[in-house]
Amino acid sequence: MNVTVKVCGVTRLEDARGVWAAGADALGLNFHPGSPRYVDVATAAALSRTRPPLGAVVGVFVNAKPEDIRLRVRECGLTVVQLHGDEPPEACSGYGVPVIKALRVRGPEDVARARAYVGVGDVAGLLLDGAAPGYGGGGVTFDWSLVAQLAGCGAPVLVAGGLKPSNVAEAVKATRPYGVDVASGVESSPGIKDLDAVRAFVRSVRSLNLWE
Ligand SMILES: O=C(O)c1ccccc1N[C@@H]1O[C@H](COP(=O)(O)O)[C@@H](O)[C@H]1O
């Protein structure tokens, strides 16, 4: 079992290159104006051009207008859209790329809500995040035992929220996810990646033997 690693909220070219060199599978670019990791179109397009042939560039949006999302996909070469706000299932298609729907988990009812997105439109995966104030990037974990509620749901599940090099292995062992996503846990300050931490994070995931 290979766990996909996404490093999110990259704002600088040197960080993007470092993230790919560390062995990450996906780079996240944040288009939520309220985020300290927000990137404008020109910066996002330049960051996106660092993508290796099989890497994914994921645009993170919060309650954005569909026409704005479509524009960003084209302008910035996004290969996946991550909807991290209050988007209903019917808002999860029409961008021309696969969609990951993120849900913030306070308790079992939020994980149950995730099921409403399975098999809908272009939803290709679910992402479970901790419930920090605001919409994401808050560095807060959730009760990983709740991920079991989605077993057999038919959608790949990514685990996020408060992950860092020191706890990501435990999170993976507890949840056996399709992938993990990290923003604040590998930073020296918001939007500035600590490449030693990025490398330690990826190494920690890759060194797990999940065939056991
Ligand atoms: O990172 C942000 O600032 C952000 C803002 C708005 C929506 C999503 C955001 N990031 C996503 O939040 C989770 C968890 O981040 P963290 O590792 O706990 O800092 C992750 O999925 C990011 O993609």
Ligand as a Chemical Component Dictionary entry (heavy atoms), coordinates in Angstrom:
data_LIG
# 
_chem_comp.id                   LIG 
_chem_comp.type                 NON-POLYMER 
_chem_comp.pdbx_formal_charge   0 
_chem_comp.three_letter_code    LIG 
# 
loop_
_chem_comp_atom.comp_id 
_chem_comp_atom.atom_id 
_chem_comp_atom.alt_atom_id 
_chem_comp_atom.type_symbol 
_chem_comp_atom.charge 
_chem_comp_atom.model_Cartn_x 
_chem_comp_atom.model_Cartn_y 
_chem_comp_atom.model_Cartn_z 
_chem_comp_atom.pdbx_ordinal 
LIG O1  O1  O 0 -3.965 26.116 4.718 1  
LIG C1  C1  C 0 -4.849 26.981 4.747 2  
LIG O2  O2  O 0 -4.604 28.145 5.088 3  
LIG C2  C2  C 0 -6.254 26.625 4.363 4  
LIG C3  C3  C 0 -7.193 27.636 4.318 5  
LIG C4  C4  C 0 -8.492 27.364 3.938 6  
LIG C5  C5  C 0 -8.863 26.083 3.603 7  
LIG C6  C6  C 0 -7.928 25.049 3.648 8  
LIG C7  C7  C 0 -6.630 25.292 4.028 9  
LIG N1  N1  N 0 -5.679 24.282 4.089 10 
LIG C8  C8  C 0 -6.019 22.907 4.223 11 
LIG O3  O3  O 0 -6.245 22.611 5.602 12 
LIG C9  C9  C 0 -5.906 21.275 5.873 13 
LIG C10 C10 C 0 -5.161 21.111 7.184 14 
LIG O4  O4  O 0 -4.096 21.965 7.314 15 
LIG P1  P1  P 0 -3.021 21.789 8.521 16 
LIG O5  O5  O 0 -2.052 20.742 8.062 17 
LIG O6  O6  O 0 -3.770 21.401 9.749 18 
LIG O7  O7  O 0 -2.377 23.113 8.652 19 
LIG C11 C11 C 0 -5.156 20.767 4.669 20 
LIG O8  O8  O 0 -6.036 19.894 3.988 21 
LIG C12 C12 C 0 -4.920 21.969 3.790 22 
LIG O9  O9  O 0 -5.098 21.600 2.451 23 
# 
loop_
_chem_comp_bond.comp_id 
_chem_comp_bond.atom_id_1 
_chem_comp_bond.atom_id_2 
_chem_comp_bond.value_order 
_chem_comp_bond.pdbx_ordinal 
LIG O1  C1  DOUB 1  
LIG C1  O2  SING 2  
LIG C1  C2  SING 3  
LIG C2  C3  SING 4  
LIG C2  C7  DOUB 5  
LIG C3  C4  DOUB 6  
LIG C4  C5  SING 7  
LIG C5  C6  DOUB 8  
LIG C6  C7  SING 9  
LIG C7  N1  SING 10 
LIG N1  C8  SING 11 
LIG C8  O3  SING 12 
LIG C8  C12 SING 13 
LIG O3  C9  SING 14 
LIG C9  C10 SING 15 
LIG C9  C11 SING 16 
LIG C10 O4  SING 17 
LIG O4  P1  SING 18 
LIG P1  O5  DOUB 19 
LIG P1  O6  SING 20 
LIG P1  O7  SING 21 
LIG C11 O8  SING 22 
LIG C11 C12 SING 23 
LIG C12 O9  SING 24 
# 
